[in-house]
């Protein structure tokens, strides 16, 4: 599903126009990106959380030459799925407990 298809589904479920749904989705995504880039954690209960994580310097290889190289440390965005999201994707079967 791409953003256009998401906008269509949200507009249909929320009974709003596609233009309104697009504005809300765009604003939500921008707000999450801004908060995470500033170091805040954004938690949507049941869906998941977005946060900024530190990735340490590590050794890698140049894919063209195979030569070893150092990959510098950096900050990366991370998403952790919430319990309800995980259960929706992989429902428990009877007797799995």
KEBAMI-467382 format. One record per residue: residue number from 1; chain; x negated, y, z negated of N, C-alpha, C in turn. Coordinates in steps of 0.1 Angstrom, whole numbers. Layout:
BEGIN
+--------+------+-------+-------+-------+-------+-------+-------+-------+-------+-------+
| lummar | donu |  n_px |  n_py |  n_pz | ca_px | ca_py | ca_pz |  c_px |  c_py |  c_pz |
+--------+------+-------+-------+-------+-------+-------+-------+-------+-------+-------+
|    NUM |    A |     X |     Y |     Z |     X |     Y |     Z |     X |     Y |     Z |
...
+--------+------+-------+-------+-------+-------+-------+-------+-------+-------+-------+
END
This chain:
BEGIN
+--------+------+-------+-------+-------+-------+-------+-------+-------+-------+-------+
| lummar | donu |  n_px |  n_py |  n_pz | ca_px | ca_py | ca_pz |  c_px |  c_py |  c_pz |
+--------+------+-------+-------+-------+-------+-------+-------+-------+-------+-------+
|      1 |    A |    -9 |   -12 |     0 |     0 |     0 |     0 |    -9 |    12 |     0 |
|      2 |    A |    -6 |    22 |     9 |   -14 |    34 |     9 |    -6 |    45 |     2 |
|      3 |    A |   -11 |    57 |     2 |    -4 |    68 |    -5 |     9 |    71 |     1 |
|      4 |    A |    10 |    71 |    14 |    23 |    74 |    21 |    34 |    64 |    17 |
|      5 |    A |    30 |    51 |    16 |    40 |    41 |    12 |    43 |    43 |    -2 |
|      6 |    A |    34 |    46 |   -11 |    36 |    49 |   -25 |    46 |    60 |   -26 |
|      7 |    A |    44 |    71 |   -19 |    53 |    82 |   -20 |    67 |    78 |   -16 |
|      8 |    A |    68 |    70 |    -5 |    82 |    66 |    -1 |    89 |    58 |   -12 |
|      9 |    A |    81 |    49 |   -18 |    87 |    40 |   -29 |    91 |    48 |   -41 |
|     10 |    A |    82 |    58 |   -45 |    85 |    66 |   -57 |    97 |    75 |   -54 |
|     11 |    A |    98 |    81 |   -42 |   109 |    90 |   -38 |   122 |    82 |   -39 |
|     12 |    A |   122 |    69 |   -34 |   134 |    61 |   -34 |   138 |    57 |   -48 |
|     13 |    A |   128 |    53 |   -57 |   131 |    49 |   -70 |   136 |    60 |   -79 |
|     14 |    A |   130 |    72 |   -77 |   133 |    83 |   -86 |   144 |    92 |   -80 |
|     15 |    A |   149 |    89 |   -69 |   159 |    96 |   -61 |   155 |   111 |   -60 |
|     16 |    A |   143 |   113 |   -55 |   138 |   127 |   -52 |   134 |   127 |   -37 |
|     17 |    A |   131 |   138 |   -32 |   126 |   139 |   -19 |   112 |   134 |   -18 |
|     18 |    A |   108 |   130 |    -6 |    94 |   126 |    -4 |    84 |   137 |    -7 |
|     19 |    A |    88 |   149 |    -4 |    79 |   161 |    -6 |    77 |   162 |   -21 |
|     20 |    A |    88 |   161 |   -29 |    87 |   162 |   -44 |    78 |   150 |   -49 |
|     21 |    A |    81 |   138 |   -45 |    73 |   127 |   -49 |    58 |   128 |   -46 |
|     22 |    A |    55 |   133 |   -34 |    41 |   135 |   -30 |    35 |   146 |   -39 |
|     23 |    A |    42 |   156 |   -42 |    36 |   167 |   -51 |    33 |   161 |   -65 |
|     24 |    A |    42 |   153 |   -70 |    40 |   148 |   -84 |    29 |   138 |   -84 |
|     25 |    A |    28 |   129 |   -74 |    18 |   119 |   -74 |     4 |   126 |   -72 |
|     26 |    A |     3 |   135 |   -63 |    -9 |   143 |   -61 |   -14 |   150 |   -73 |
|     27 |    A |    -4 |   156 |   -80 |    -7 |   164 |   -93 |   -12 |   154 |  -103 |
|     28 |    A |    -6 |   142 |  -104 |    -9 |   132 |  -114 |   -24 |   127 |  -112 |
|     29 |    A |   -26 |   124 |   -99 |   -40 |   119 |   -96 |   -50 |   129 |   -98 |
|     30 |    A |   -48 |   141 |   -94 |   -58 |   152 |   -96 |   -60 |   155 |  -111 |
|     31 |    A |   -49 |   154 |  -119 |   -51 |   156 |  -134 |   -59 |   145 |  -140 |
|     32 |    A |   -56 |   133 |  -136 |   -64 |   121 |  -141 |   -79 |   123 |  -138 |
|     33 |    A |   -82 |   126 |  -125 |   -96 |   128 |  -121 |  -103 |   139 |  -128 |
|     34 |    A |   -96 |   150 |  -130 |  -102 |   161 |  -138 |  -105 |   158 |  -152 |
|     35 |    A |   -95 |   151 |  -159 |   -97 |   147 |  -173 |  -109 |   137 |  -174 |
|     36 |    A |  -109 |   127 |  -165 |  -120 |   117 |  -166 |  -133 |   124 |  -163 |
|     37 |    A |  -134 |   133 |  -154 |  -146 |   139 |  -150 |  -152 |   148 |  -162 |
|     38 |    A |  -143 |   153 |  -170 |  -146 |   161 |  -182 |  -150 |   152 |  -194 |
|     39 |    A |  -149 |   139 |  -192 |  -152 |   130 |  -203 |  -140 |   125 |  -212 |
|     40 |    A |  -128 |   129 |  -208 |  -116 |   124 |  -215 |  -112 |   111 |  -210 |
|     41 |    A |  -105 |   103 |  -219 |   -99 |    90 |  -216 |   -84 |    93 |  -213 |
|     42 |    A |   -79 |    88 |  -203 |   -65 |    89 |  -200 |   -58 |    76 |  -201 |
|     43 |    A |   -49 |    75 |  -210 |   -42 |    62 |  -213 |   -27 |    63 |  -209 |
|     44 |    A |   -23 |    54 |  -201 |    -9 |    52 |  -197 |    -4 |    39 |  -203 |
|     45 |    A |     2 |    39 |  -214 |     6 |    27 |  -222 |    13 |    17 |  -212 |
|     46 |    A |     8 |     5 |  -213 |    14 |    -5 |  -204 |     8 |    -6 |  -191 |
|     47 |    A |     3 |     5 |  -185 |    -3 |     5 |  -172 |   -18 |     3 |  -173 |
|     48 |    A |   -25 |    12 |  -181 |   -39 |    10 |  -183 |   -45 |    23 |  -186 |
|     49 |    A |   -59 |    23 |  -187 |   -66 |    36 |  -190 |   -77 |    38 |  -181 |
|     50 |    A |   -80 |    51 |  -179 |   -90 |    56 |  -170 |  -101 |    63 |  -179 |
|     51 |    A |  -113 |    60 |  -177 |  -124 |    67 |  -185 |  -137 |    68 |  -177 |
|     52 |    A |  -146 |    75 |  -182 |  -159 |    77 |  -176 |  -169 |    68 |  -184 |
|     53 |    A |  -177 |    60 |  -176 |  -186 |    52 |  -183 |  -200 |    55 |  -178 |
|     54 |    A |  -210 |    52 |  -186 |  -224 |    54 |  -183 |  -229 |    41 |  -177 |
|     55 |    A |  -236 |    42 |  -165 |  -242 |    31 |  -159 |  -257 |    33 |  -160 |
|     56 |    A |  -264 |    24 |  -167 |  -279 |    25 |  -169 |  -286 |    24 |  -156 |
|     57 |    A |  -299 |    29 |  -157 |  -308 |    27 |  -145 |  -310 |    12 |  -144 |
|     58 |    A |  -311 |     8 |  -131 |  -314 |    -6 |  -129 |  -322 |    -8 |  -116 |
|     59 |    A |  -327 |   -20 |  -115 |  -334 |   -24 |  -103 |  -325 |   -29 |   -92 |
|     60 |    A |  -327 |   -25 |   -80 |  -320 |   -30 |   -68 |  -329 |   -32 |   -57 |
|     61 |    A |  -323 |   -36 |   -46 |  -331 |   -38 |   -33 |  -325 |   -30 |   -22 |
|     62 |    A |  -334 |   -25 |   -14 |  -329 |   -18 |    -2 |  -324 |   -28 |     8 |
|     63 |    A |  -311 |   -27 |    12 |  -305 |   -38 |    20 |  -312 |   -39 |    34 |
|     64 |    A |  -318 |   -29 |    39 |  -325 |   -29 |    52 |  -338 |   -36 |    52 |
|     65 |    A |  -346 |   -32 |    41 |  -360 |   -37 |    41 |  -362 |   -48 |    30 |
|     66 |    A |  -353 |   -50 |    21 |  -354 |   -59 |    10 |  -364 |   -55 |    -1 |
|     67 |    A |  -369 |   -43 |     1 |  -378 |   -37 |    -9 |  -372 |   -33 |   -22 |
|     68 |    A |  -378 |   -36 |   -33 |  -373 |   -33 |   -46 |  -373 |   -17 |   -48 |
|     69 |    A |  -362 |   -13 |   -55 |  -361 |     2 |   -58 |  -354 |     4 |   -71 |
|     70 |    A |  -356 |    15 |   -77 |  -349 |    19 |   -89 |  -336 |    26 |   -86 |
|     71 |    A |  -325 |    22 |   -91 |  -312 |    28 |   -89 |  -310 |    37 |  -102 |
|     72 |    A |  -309 |    50 |  -100 |  -309 |    59 |  -112 |  -296 |    57 |  -120 |
|     73 |    A |  -297 |    61 |  -133 |  -285 |    61 |  -142 |  -275 |    71 |  -137 |
|     74 |    A |  -262 |    68 |  -139 |  -252 |    77 |  -135 |  -239 |    75 |  -143 |
|     75 |    A |  -229 |    83 |  -141 |  -216 |    82 |  -147 |  -207 |    77 |  -136 |
|     76 |    A |  -198 |    67 |  -140 |  -189 |    62 |  -130 |  -175 |    61 |  -136 |
|     77 |    A |  -164 |    63 |  -128 |  -151 |    61 |  -133 |  -148 |    46 |  -135 |
|     78 |    A |  -139 |    44 |  -145 |  -136 |    30 |  -148 |  -121 |    29 |  -151 |
|     79 |    A |  -115 |    18 |  -148 |  -101 |    16 |  -151 |   -99 |     2 |  -158 |
|     80 |    A |   -92 |     2 |  -169 |   -89 |   -10 |  -176 |   -74 |   -12 |  -176 |
|     81 |    A |   -69 |   -23 |  -170 |   -55 |   -26 |  -169 |   -49 |   -28 |  -183 |
|     82 |    A |   -37 |   -23 |  -185 |   -30 |   -25 |  -198 |   -23 |   -39 |  -198 |
|     83 |    A |   -18 |   -43 |  -210 |   -13 |   -56 |  -212 |    -1 |   -59 |  -203 |
|     84 |    A |     9 |   -49 |  -202 |    20 |   -51 |  -193 |    16 |   -53 |  -179 |
|     85 |    A |     7 |   -45 |  -174 |     2 |   -46 |  -160 |    -4 |   -60 |  -158 |
|     86 |    A |   -13 |   -64 |  -167 |   -19 |   -78 |  -166 |    -9 |   -89 |  -165 |
|     87 |    A |     1 |   -88 |  -174 |    12 |   -98 |  -175 |    20 |   -98 |  -162 |
|     88 |    A |    22 |   -86 |  -156 |    30 |   -85 |  -143 |    22 |   -92 |  -132 |
|     89 |    A |     9 |   -90 |  -132 |     1 |   -95 |  -121 |    -1 |  -110 |  -123 |
|     90 |    A |    -3 |  -115 |  -135 |    -6 |  -129 |  -138 |     3 |  -134 |  -149 |
|     91 |    A |    16 |  -136 |  -146 |    26 |  -140 |  -157 |    21 |  -153 |  -164 |
|     92 |    A |    24 |  -154 |  -177 |    20 |  -166 |  -184 |    31 |  -177 |  -181 |
|     93 |    A |    26 |  -189 |  -180 |    35 |  -200 |  -177 |    39 |  -206 |  -191 |
|     94 |    A |    50 |  -213 |  -191 |    55 |  -219 |  -203 |    44 |  -229 |  -208 |
|     95 |    A |    41 |  -228 |  -221 |    31 |  -237 |  -227 |    17 |  -232 |  -226 |
|     96 |    A |    15 |  -219 |  -221 |     1 |  -214 |  -220 |    -4 |  -209 |  -233 |
|     97 |    A |     3 |  -209 |  -244 |    -1 |  -202 |  -256 |    -8 |  -212 |  -265 |
+--------+------+-------+-------+-------+-------+-------+-------+-------+-------+-------+
END
